[in-house]
C-alpha cells in the first residue's frame, strides 16, 4: 500500500484540502514541541541550577501550559478533520462507484459492490483520521527536531539521525505482511458477503428443497475463515508494536547515555541536555504512531483498492470522446446488423448473425422460447452491453458513436424483473417522467390497469412503496413498472414481458390498452404471449436459437 494513494487525491477534493491542512498543522505541531522542550530545559535549569524562585518563572510556566493546550487543540483538529474528510471521501467514492455500476450494471456481482461500498469504505475512517495525520507529522516533526538538536549538540543529532531509520525499516518489513493479510481479510469479508446475499436471494428454493441447514453450515465456515484472517492481522499488529517500541527505546537509551556521560563530564550544559532528552522520544513518536496506525488503516486501503478496481474496470459500453446527437426512433429506423453475442465467460453464442429493423412508428413483437436471446437484444438496444460483432444503429449511425445516456433518454423501458425505490406510488410512476403532472400519472396508471388497485391502497397514490413501504404482489409491481414506462415521453417504448404474472382478465385489459395507445411512438414488445403479440403488434418476429426465424406482418388491432 502506498503511503498516500494518488487515486484518492484525484477522486476527492476533500482529501487534497485535508493533506494541505495536515502539512500546516504538522509544522505548527513541530514548533510547539520544540518550544515545549526548550521551555522545560529553561525552567528546570533556572529552578534547580540557578535556584530561581518559582514565582520568577511563572511566565515560562504559563507559556508552557498554553503550548500544551495548543498541542491538544492541534491533535483534536487532526482527528476531527480526518473524520470529516473520511465522510466526504467515502461519499465521493460511493458516488463514483454507483455511477460506474449504473453505466455497466452487470460487470460485477452486486454483493461484491455492496461489500466494497458499505463495510469496506467505512474502514477508511482510521486511514484519514489517524494514519494520514501521523504521516504528516512523521514527515515534518523528526526533521525539525533533528535541525533543532543539531544546533544544540551535533553528536546527539548524529546518534538520533542514525537510529531514526530503524523505525521505518522495521515498519516497512512488518507492513508488507500486514498489507497482504489485510487483502486476505477483505477477500474473506467479500466472500462472506457474497455468499450471504446469494443465500438470502435463494431462500425460497432452499426451503423448498430442505437445504437450509447445509447453507447455514457453509455460512459458518465462511465466517470462521474471516475470523481467522482478522486474528492473523491483529497478531501482526501486536508484533509490530513491540518491534517499534524496542527500536525507539534503544534510540532514546543511546542518546540518554551519551548526554548523561557528557553532562557529568561538563561537556554539555544542563539546559540543552534536558532539551535534547525531552525531544528524543518526540523524534520517534510520529514514526511509531504512523507505523502502528498503518495496521488500522490497512483494511480501508484494501477496500479502496477494490473500489478503484471496480471504478477503473473497462466499461462494456464506453462513452465516445466526441459523441453524436442521436436521431429519434420516430424519425429514423433502429437496425441490428449481423449481431453476434456471447455472454462473458460463456461458451456458446446467444445471438448468431441477427438482422432486424424496427421502423419509425412501428409496433414490433419479438417472440420466442426462453433462452432464445430476446432479453439480450433488449440489453443491446438499451446500451447495457455491446455486441461481439455487428452493430446497433439509429438512422444509419452506430450507437457506439452516441453517448449511452443520451440514447437512453429516448427509450422508455419496462424490465422483466422491475424494482421500486423507496417512495410513494406516484413517485414510483413519475420516475419515468419527473415532469409528469398528476393527471398524466393517473392516465398512465389507467392504461397499465393499475389505477383500481392503487386507489384501494390506504393512501392511494400517496401510499409508500419500495424499501420500508407497503409490499406489492408481483402483478401489481409489474403494472406499476408498465405505468412508469407509459408516462414517459420517450419515442421508443420497450416492454419486456408486460403480462407475465397477471391474471387472464387483467392481461386482456392490458392488451387492449396497449393496442389503443396513440401511434406516435415506436414500440418493441418482448413476450411469450403470441395472442398479445398478434393483438398489439404490426409485425411479429420470432427468435429461435439466436436467429431470426420468421417475421410475420399482422393487421393492426386484429389477427394475422
C-alpha positions, -999 to 999 in steps of 0.1 A, spaced: 0 0 0 13 34 -9 16 59 20 -7 83 1 -27 68 -27 -28 93 -56 -61 79 -67 -77 92 -35 -63 126 -43 -79 126 -77 -111 111 -65 -120 136 -38 -111 173 -35 -116 170 3 -85 147 5 -63 173 -12 -76 201 12 -70 178 42 -35 170 32 -27 207 28 -42 214 62 -22 184 77 10 200 64 3 233 80 -8 217 113 23 194 113 46 225 110 27 241 139 30 209 160 67 207 154 71 243 165 51 237 196 71 205 205 104 223 201 92 253 221 79 230 249 112 211 251 132 244 252 110 258 279 113 227 300 151 228 299 150 266 307 126 262 337 144 232 352 178 249 348 165 281 365 148 264 393 173 236 402 206 250 390 202 288 394 178 284 424 154 309 409 121 312 429 91 296 413 73 329 411 101 342 389 95 315 363 57 318 363 57 334 329 75 305 312 53 280 331 21 297 318 35 297 283 43 260 287 7 254 298 -6 274 268 16 254 244 2 222 259 -33 235 252 -24 244 217 -9 209 211 -41 193 223 -62 215 200 -40 206 171 -44 169 180 -82 174 180 -81 192 147 -61 164 131 -87 138 142 -118 159 136 -106 169 101 -98 133 94 -133 122 102 -148 150 81 -126 141 52 -134 104 56 -171 111 52 -165 133 22 -141 109 5 -163 78 11 -193 97 -3 -173 107 -34 -161 72 -39 -195 57 -35 -209 82 -60 -183 73 -85 -188 35 -79 -226 38 -83 -221 58 -114 -198 32 -128 -221 3 -120 -251 22 -135 -232 27 -167 -223 -10 -168 -248 -28 -144 -237 -64 -149 -199 -60 -149 -196 -70 -112 -216 -90 -87 -240 -70 -66 -226 -85 -33 -190 -75 -42 -201 -39 -50 -221 -37 -18 -193 -51 4 -168 -26 -11 -191 4 -10 -205 -1 25 -185 -20 51 -153 -17 30 -152 20 27 -163 25 63 -128 11 72 -112 42 55 -120 63 86 -88 52 105 -68 59 73 -79 96 73 -84 103 110 -53 85 123 -29 74 96 -26 105 74 -22 129 103 6 108 117 22 105 83 22 143 80 37 146 115 63 119 106 74 139 75 78 172 94 84 167 131 115 145 130 133 168 105 125 198 126 137 181 158 170 170 141 176 205 130 170 219 165 192 192 182 220 197 157 220 234 167 224 223 203 247 193 200 260 177 168 269 143 185 234 138 198 220 148 165 242 122 147 230 94 171 194 104 165 198 106 128 214 71 127 189 54 149 157 70 134 157 50 101 153 18 122 116 28 128 105 30 91 127 0 81 111 -22 108 77 -8 100 81 -15 63 92 -51 69 62 -58 91 39 -37 70 44 -58 39 29 -88 56 2 -66 71 -9 -54 36 -11 -90 24 -31 -100 55 -54 -71 50 -61 -81 14 -68 -116 25 -91 -103 52 -110 -82 27 -113 -111 4 -128 -132 32 -152 -105 41 -163 -101 4 -167 -139 1 -189 -139 33 -210 -110 20 -214 -126 -15 -224 -160 0 -248 -144 24 -265 -124 -4 -268 -155 -26 -283 -175 3 -309 -147 10 -319 -145 -26 -323 -182 -29 -342 -188 4 -375 -199 -12 -356 -225 -33 -335 -237 -3 -366 -241 18 -384 -260 -10 -355 -285 -12 -349 -285 26 -313 -273 22 -313 -245 48 -291 -263 74 -264 -271 48 -262 -234 38 -261 -224 75 -230 -246 79 -214 -231 49 -220 -196 62 -205 -206 95 -174 -219 76 -170 -187 57 -174 -167 88 -148 -188 105 -124 -181 77 -130 -143 81 -124 -147 118 -90 -164 112 -79 -137 88 -88 -110 113 -69 -127 142 -39 -131 119 -39 -94 111 -42 -84 148 -14 -108 157 9 -89 133 -2 -56 147 8 -66 182 41 -79 170 49 -47 151 40 -26 181 66 -45 202 93 -41 174 87 -4 170 87 2 208 120 -16 211 137 4 183 125 37 198 136 27 233 171 17 221 175 51 203 164 71 234 187 50 256 217 57 234 211 94 235 204 94 272 236 75 279 257 98 256 242 130 270 244 118 306 281 109 304 289 143 287 268 162 312 286 146 341 320 154 325 310 190 318 309 185 280 273 199 277 252 223 297 221 212 316 195 233 296 205 219 261 209 184 276 174 185 291 160 199 258 176 170 238 163 144 263 128 157 260 130 159 222 144 124 218 111 105 224 93 131 203 116 123 174 104 87 173 68 92 183 54 102 149 71 73 131 59 48 157 24 61 156 23 61 118 36 25 117 10 15 143 -18 32 125 -8 15 93 -25 -16 106 -57 2 115 -58 17 80 -49 -14 60 -84 -27 58 -97 6 45 -69 8 20 -76 -27 8 -113 -18 3 -103 14 -16 -81 -7 -39 -111 -28 -47 -133 2 -52 -108 17 -76 -105 -16 -94 -143 -16 -99 -144 20 -110 -114 17 -134 -126 -16 -149 -130 -11 -187 -166 -4 -195 -185 -27 -217 -202 4 -233 -176 32 -234 -186 68 -239 -172 82 -272 -148 111 -270 -169 132 -293 -205 118 -292 -230 124 -319 -266 135 -312 -289 105 -317 -319 107 -341 -353 100 -327 -367 64 -333 -399 81 -345 -379 97 -373 -353 70 -382 -353 32 -382 -334 12 -355 -314 -15 -371 -295 -45 -358 -269 -56 -384 -252 -90 -382 -254 -91 -344 -233 -118 -327 -231 -120 -289 -217 -144 -263 -222 -138 -226 -189 -131 -207 -174 -164 -197 -199 -183 -219 -190 -209 -244 -219 -206 -269 -232 -176 -289 -265 -163 -277 -272 -143 -309 -259 -156 -343 -260 -130 -370 -292 -113 -361 -305 -87 -386 -336 -68 -375 -351 -34 -384 -376 -15 -362 -392 12 -384 -404 46 -371 -438 44 -355 -439 6 -359 -451 -18 -332 -430 -50 -333 -434 -81 -312 -404 -102 -305 -414 -137 -295 -396 -170 -289 -388 -196 -262 -368 -188 -231 -331 -186 -238 -336 -176 -274 -319 -142 -269 -348 -118 -266 -336 -102 -234 -301 -99 -249 -315 -79 -278 -332 -56 -252 -299 -52 -234 -281 -43 -266 -308 -18 -275 -306 -2 -241 -268 0 -244 -262 -20 -213 -239 -41 -234 -222 -43 -268 -224 -70 -294 -192 -90 -301 -198 -85 -338 -222 -64 -359 -237 -31 -349 -269 -15 -335 -278 17 -354 -302 45 -354 -307 61 -388 -275 45 -401 -254 59 -371 -238 32 -349 -248 36 -313 -211 33 -304 -208 68 -316 -236 81 -293 -234 89 -256 -253 59 -239 -271 83 -216 -283 105 -244 -296 74 -262 -314 60 -231 -333 93 -227 -350 83 -259 -361 49 -246 -388 40 -221 -383 5 -207 -404 -19 -187 -379 -46 -174 -388 -82 -169 -380 -80 -132 -389 -44 -121 -378 -28 -89 -392 0 -69 -371 25 -50 -385 39 -17 -412 65 -22 -449 69 -29 -468 52 -57 -470 85 -76 -432 90 -73 -426 54 -85 -446 61 -117 -432 96 -121 -396 81 -122 -404 76 -159 -410 113 -164 -402 136 -135 -421 164 -152 -454 144 -154 -485 160 -139 -508 142 -115 -533 138 -144 -506 122 -166 -496 99 -138 -532 87 -133 -537 83 -170 -506 61 -173 -518 40 -143 -552 35 -160 -535 24 -193 -514 -1 -172 -546 -14 -155 -531 -2 -122 -555 26 -112 -580 4 -95 -556 -14 -71 -537 19 -64 -569 36 -53 -576 7 -30 -544 12 -11 -546 30 22 -534 64 9 -539 58 -28 -512 74 -50 -495 87 -18 -490 52 -3 -453 45 4 -439 15 -16 -404 1 -21 -380 -4 8 -398 1 40 -431 7 23 -462 -14 15 -454 -47 -1 -469 -53 -35 -477 -85 -54 -456 -94 -85 -486 -85 -107 -491 -51 -90 -453 -44 -92 -453 -51 -130 -483 -29 -136 -466 0 -118 -435 -6 -139 -456 -5 -170 -472 28 -159 -437 41 -153 -428 33 -189 -461 46 -203 -458 80 -185 -425 87 -202 -425 108 -234 -396 88 -248 -401 80 -285 -391 43 -282 -411 20 -259 -396 -13 -249 -418 -37 -230 -403 -69 -217 -430 -95 -208 -457 -70 -197 -484 -96 -190 -464 -121 -170 -479 -128 -135 -512 -112 -145 -545 -130 -143 -562 -135 -177 -588 -107 -172 -561 -81 -163 -538 -94 -191 -567 -90 -216 -574 -55 -204 -537 -46 -206 -536 -59 -241 -565 -38 -251 -549 -7 -235 -516 -13 -254 -535 -18 -287 -553 15 -282 -522 36 -274 -516 65 -297 -494 56 -326 -469 84 -320 -442 61 -306 -422 32 -318 -428 0 -297 -408 -32 -292 -429 -58 -273 -409 -88 -260 -433 -116 -250 -441 -153 -248 -478 -145 -253 -484 -149 -290 -520 -137 -286 -508 -105 -270 -483 -101 -299 -510 -106 -325 -533 -82 -308 -509 -53 -303 -481 -56 -329 -479 -47 -366 -453 -73 -371 -443 -104 -351 -407 -116 -352 -398 -150 -339 -364 -155 -324 -352 -191 -321 -317 -204 -312 -302 -169 -315 -315 -164 -351 -345 -146 -366 -367 -174 -379 -398 -157 -391 -412 -122 -394 -450 -122 -398 -470 -90 -406 -503 -88 -388 -533 -65 -392 -533 -36 -367 -556 -43 -338 -565 -77 -353 -552 -111 -361 -526 -121 -386 
